[in-house]
């Protein structure tokens, strides 16, 4: 169970990272440039993927959109973000975009963390060790003594056997 959970989590993170990369490449090629207003930086420890986020506001085809994204990279902002930035917005789904530095609209998600990939692999390794210890023999094969029950270490004789033996003596 531990092995499968760790592998599932690590695979989920790797798949999500691949999805974000493919989405960013597609939007760089097909996206429409739009100017966005950037809000203040906000520290959101424990929200997945990073610590610093910003909110961006932009208009596309007369409709206003707002989204919270990672600031800078997964490590957070090294300096205060600019007041405006250029986004490449998807024509069919204007809620999807990529920034100039490669941050997508769904960058603040629990599976968008490289540290989670390492965590999933460590959990899978622990599960593998537990599974191996359950199925591998404890030691080298050798002579095994029969199990002893409670009490005496030789079989008890019945009363009839004791009487027959006493007569023979």
C-alpha positions in Angstrom: 0.0 0.0 0.0 2.8 2.4 0.9 4.7 1.5 -2.3 1.7 2.2 -4.5 0.8 5.4 -2.7 4.4 6.8 -3.1 4.6 5.7 -6.8 1.1 7.2 -7.5 2.1 10.5 -5.9 5.4 10.7 -7.7 3.8 9.8 -11.0 1.1 12.4 -10.5 3.6 15.1 -9.9 5.7 14.1 -12.9 2.6 14.0 -15.1 1.4 17.4 -13.9 4.9 18.9 -14.5 4.8 17.5 -18.0 1.3 18.9 -18.5 2.4 22.4 -17.4 5.5 22.4 -19.7 3.4 21.3 -22.7 0.8 23.9 -21.9 3.4 26.7 -21.7 5.0 25.6 -25.0 1.6 25.6 -26.7 0.6 29.0 -25.4 4.0 30.5 -26.3 3.3 29.4 -29.9 -0.4 30.2 -30.2 -1.2 32.7 -27.4 -2.4 36.2 -27.9 -0.3 38.9 -26.0 -2.3 40.8 -23.3 -1.1 43.3 -20.8 -1.9 42.4 -17.2 -1.8 44.4 -13.9 0.1 42.6 -11.1 -1.0 42.9 -7.5 1.2 42.7 -4.4 3.3 39.7 -3.5 1.7 37.4 -1.0 3.3 34.7 1.2 1.3 31.5 1.0 3.3 28.8 2.8 1.7 25.4 2.4 -0.5 26.2 -0.6 1.5 24.0 -2.9 4.3 24.7 -5.4 5.9 27.7 -3.8 5.7 30.4 -1.1 5.2 33.7 -3.0 2.2 34.4 -5.2 0.8 37.4 -7.0 -2.6 38.1 -8.4 -2.9 39.2 -12.0 -5.8 41.0 -13.6 -6.3 41.2 -17.4 -9.0 41.9 -20.0 -9.5 39.7 -23.1 -12.3 40.3 -25.6 -14.1 42.7 -23.2 -14.1 40.2 -20.3 -12.1 40.7 -17.1 -10.1 37.8 -15.6 -8.2 37.5 -12.4 -5.9 34.7 -11.3 -3.3 34.0 -8.5 0.0 32.6 -9.8 3.5 31.9 -8.5 5.7 34.9 -8.3 9.1 34.4 -10.0 9.7 30.6 -9.9 8.9 27.8 -7.5 11.3 29.3 -5.0 9.4 32.5 -4.8 10.2 36.1 -5.7 13.8 37.4 -5.4 12.6 41.0 -5.9 9.3 42.9 -6.0 7.3 42.0 -9.1 6.7 44.6 -11.8 3.4 46.5 -11.9 2.4 45.1 -15.3 3.5 42.0 -17.3 2.7 40.5 -20.7 0.6 37.3 -20.8 0.1 35.0 -23.7 -3.6 34.1 -23.5 -5.4 31.1 -25.1 -7.9 32.3 -27.7 -10.4 29.6 -27.1 -10.1 29.6 -23.3 -9.0 33.0 -22.2 -8.6 31.8 -18.6 -5.5 30.0 -19.7 -2.2 31.9 -20.0 1.5 31.8 -19.7 3.7 34.6 -18.5 7.0 35.7 -20.0 9.0 33.7 -17.5 7.0 30.5 -18.1 4.5 30.5 -15.2 1.1 29.2 -16.2 -2.3 30.1 -14.8 -2.5 26.8 -12.8 0.9 27.1 -11.3 -0.4 27.3 -7.7 -1.5 23.6 -7.3 -0.5 21.0 -4.8 1.1 18.8 -7.5 3.3 21.6 -8.8 6.2 21.0 -6.4 9.5 19.3 -7.2 10.0 18.4 -3.6 6.8 16.3 -3.7 8.4 14.2 -6.4 11.3 13.4 -4.1 8.9 12.7 -1.2 6.8 10.3 -3.3 9.9 8.4 -4.4 11.1 8.1 -0.8 7.7 6.8 0.3 7.8 4.3 -2.6 11.3 3.2 -1.5 10.1 2.6 2.1 7.1 0.7 0.7 9.5 -1.4 -1.4 11.6 -2.2 1.6 8.6 -3.2 3.6 7.3 -5.4 0.8 10.7 -7.1 0.4 11.1 -7.7 4.1 7.6 -9.4 4.1 8.4 -11.8 1.3 12.1 -12.5 1.6 13.2 -15.2 4.1 14.6 -14.1 7.4 18.0 -15.9 7.1 19.8 -18.7 5.4 18.0 -22.0 5.2 19.0 -24.5 7.9 17.8 -27.2 10.2 14.6 -26.1 11.9 13.5 -27.6 15.2 9.9 -28.6 15.6 7.9 -26.0 17.4 7.4 -26.6 21.1 4.2 -26.2 22.8 3.6 -24.9 26.3 4.9 -26.9 29.2 7.0 -30.0 28.8 9.3 -30.5 25.8 8.5 -34.2 25.4 5.2 -35.7 24.5 2.9 -36.7 27.3 1.9 -40.3 27.6 -1.6 -41.4 28.2 -2.5 -43.1 31.4 -2.9 -46.5 29.7 0.7 -46.2 28.3 2.1 -45.4 31.7 0.4 -48.5 33.3 1.6 -50.8 30.5 5.1 -49.5 30.9 5.0 -50.0 34.7 3.9 -53.6 34.3 6.8 -54.4 32.0 9.3 -53.2 34.6 
